[in-house]
Amino acid sequence: MIETTGGFTSAGLELEAQALTLPSLTITEAVELGEIAGQLGRDRAHPIAVEVRLLDWTVFHLSLPGSEPNNDSWMNRKARVVLATGHSTMYERVLAEEQGIDWYATKGLPEETHAIHGGGLALNLKGVGLAGILLISGLPQVQDHLLGVEVIAEFLARKGELA
């Protein structure tokens, strides 16, 4: 068995993404996702920055105490991965680890502009596919990813959409 970041498997992350598929994603809903992330971050005193994008349009940005200017660069690099692949950054990282490949060389994308580090989550719509991105930066990458999953799950639960 291949050791992967966070002990994740690409199959498990794919199932997770399917479970977190959204019924819709309006600007109001994108902001709500960001507000959920911000509230969880505040409640836990996480030094994070959060963005929610409708594809390449940033509709929500929040930097909490302890976050740093370079969190924006990390979020931009993570966003480029999600836009290029339609998958979470953690999925892309774990899949590359399972396949034993250099993701950057295989995709022909530079590490300076792309980051396969957890915290970039695809916001997929049922029957449509990629519609937005939830970005979290400031925690270790596994925690960035898990917080993003928690945010989307909470959003879906509030909408009565989480199975």
C-alpha positions in Angstrom: 0.0 0.0 0.0 1.3 3.4 -1.0 1.6 6.0 1.8 -0.2 9.1 0.8 -0.7 12.6 2.3 -3.2 12.3 5.1 -3.7 8.6 4.4 -6.3 9.6 1.8 -7.0 7.5 -1.3 -8.0 9.1 -4.6 -11.0 6.8 -4.7 -12.1 8.0 -1.3 -11.5 11.6 -2.2 -13.6 11.1 -5.4 -16.5 9.7 -3.3 -16.1 12.6 -0.9 -16.4 15.1 -3.8 -19.5 13.3 -5.1 -21.1 13.5 -1.7 -20.4 17.2 -1.5 -21.9 18.1 -4.9 -24.0 21.2 -4.7 -27.6 21.6 -6.0 -26.8 25.3 -6.9 -24.2 27.9 -6.4 -25.4 31.6 -6.6 -23.3 34.5 -5.4 -25.4 34.5 -2.2 -24.6 30.8 -1.6 -20.9 31.4 -2.4 -20.8 34.1 0.2 -22.6 31.8 2.7 -19.9 29.2 2.2 -17.3 31.7 2.9 -19.1 32.9 6.0 -19.4 29.4 7.3 -15.6 29.0 6.9 -15.0 32.3 8.5 -17.2 31.5 11.5 -15.5 28.1 12.0 -12.1 29.7 11.7 -13.0 32.4 14.3 -14.5 29.9 16.7 -11.3 27.8 16.6 -8.9 30.8 16.3 -7.5 29.4 13.1 -4.9 31.7 11.4 -6.6 31.2 8.0 -7.5 33.0 4.8 -10.6 31.9 2.9 -11.8 32.6 -0.6 -14.8 31.4 -2.5 -14.7 31.8 -6.3 -17.2 31.4 -9.0 -14.7 29.9 -11.4 -12.0 32.7 -11.6 -14.2 35.4 -10.0 -13.5 35.9 -6.3 -16.8 36.7 -4.6 -15.7 36.2 -1.0 -12.3 36.8 0.7 -11.5 36.8 4.4 -8.2 36.9 6.3 -8.4 36.1 10.0 -5.9 37.1 12.6 -2.7 35.1 12.2 -3.0 34.7 8.5 -0.3 36.1 6.3 0.0 37.9 2.9 1.4 34.7 1.4 -1.9 32.9 2.0 -3.2 34.8 -1.0 -0.5 33.4 -3.2 -1.2 29.8 -1.9 -4.9 30.2 -2.6 -4.2 31.5 -6.2 -1.9 28.5 -6.8 -4.5 26.1 -5.5 -7.3 27.7 -7.5 -5.3 27.2 -10.7 -5.1 23.5 -10.0 -8.8 23.2 -9.4 -9.6 25.2 -12.6 -7.2 23.1 -14.6 -8.4 19.7 -13.4 -11.9 20.1 -11.9 -10.7 18.2 -8.8 -9.6 19.2 -5.3 -5.9 19.9 -4.8 -5.8 17.0 -2.3 -7.2 14.6 -4.9 -4.6 15.7 -7.4 -1.8 15.3 -4.8 -2.9 11.9 -3.6 -3.5 10.6 -7.2 0.0 11.7 -8.2 1.4 9.9 -5.1 -0.5 6.8 -5.9 0.7 6.8 -9.5 4.3 7.7 -8.4 4.4 10.7 -10.9 5.6 14.2 -10.8 2.3 16.0 -11.1 3.9 19.2 -12.3 5.9 17.6 -15.1 3.1 15.3 -16.1 0.6 18.2 -16.4 3.1 20.6 -17.8 2.2 23.1 -15.2 4.8 25.0 -13.1 4.9 24.7 -9.3 5.5 28.4 -9.1 1.9 29.0 -10.3 0.1 25.8 -9.2 0.0 24.0 -5.8 -1.2 20.5 -5.2 -1.5 21.2 -1.5 -4.8 20.6 0.4 -7.2 23.4 0.8 -8.5 23.9 -2.8 -11.9 22.3 -3.1 -14.0 22.1 -6.3 -17.5 23.3 -5.9 -19.3 21.0 -8.4 -23.0 21.3 -9.3 -25.2 18.3 -9.9 -25.4 17.7 -13.7 -23.1 20.6 -14.5 -19.6 20.1 -13.0 -17.2 22.7 -11.8 -18.9 26.0 -10.9 -16.6 27.4 -8.2 -13.8 26.9 -5.7 -13.5 27.0 -1.9 -10.0 27.9 -0.9 -8.5 27.7 2.6 -4.9 28.5 3.5 -3.1 28.8 6.8 -3.3 25.4 8.4 -1.3 22.3 7.5 -2.6 21.1 4.2 -4.6 18.1 5.5 -6.4 20.4 8.0 -7.0 22.9 5.2 -8.7 20.2 3.2 -10.7 18.8 6.1 -11.9 22.2 7.1 -13.1 22.8 3.5 -14.9 19.5 3.6 -16.6 20.5 6.9 -17.6 23.8 5.5 -19.3 22.3 2.4 -21.0 19.6 4.5 -22.3 22.2 6.9 -23.6 24.3 4.0 -25.4 21.3 2.5 -26.8 20.3 5.9 -28.3 23.8 6.3 -29.9 23.4 2.9 -31.2 19.9 3.9 -29.1 18.4 1.1 -26.6 16.3 3.0 -27.5 12.6 2.9 
